[in-house]
Amino acid sequence: MDAKSASSSSSSFSSSIFTNYPLISAFTAFAMAQFIKVFTSWYKERRWDLKQLVGSGGMPSSHSATVTALAAAVGFQEGFGGSVFATALVLACVVMYDATGVRLHAGRQAEVLNQIVYELPAEHPLAESRPLRELLGHTPPQVIAGCLLGIVTGVIGHLINLFTR
């Protein structure tokens, strides 16, 4: 491969990444969900928690927002009857199911285990264990809110894409 074709390949890669509507929609939905979590956390606890910008769990589900925006954007771009949309939709369903199932229950188990360790006598070898992370999964309302945010992000991205062509 000569220098000219390598340069052309590199510039087409960067321009395709920055104009990839499904990818941009997914990242935008993720960023918006993480940003919103700071405010929903403040509303619930009356204190600012900037760790919410990078943490998992909370309202809305950024995982749900991300995969739903991706699926919606793929559907608008490639068509809702194609196999690419079907793949994105199944991925979204698996992620949202996992968020309300396995991850939510793992977080609840972590709460119980942390309480057990807290109640151990000081001389017990596990008494000084670092607490497990408890906020891992999402409640169904958090997943639904993330899903709605993802759909709205995908639709707005589609409208922007239509009007900027």
Salt bridges, closest charged atoms under 4 A:
GLU45 OE1 - ARG47 NH2 3.13
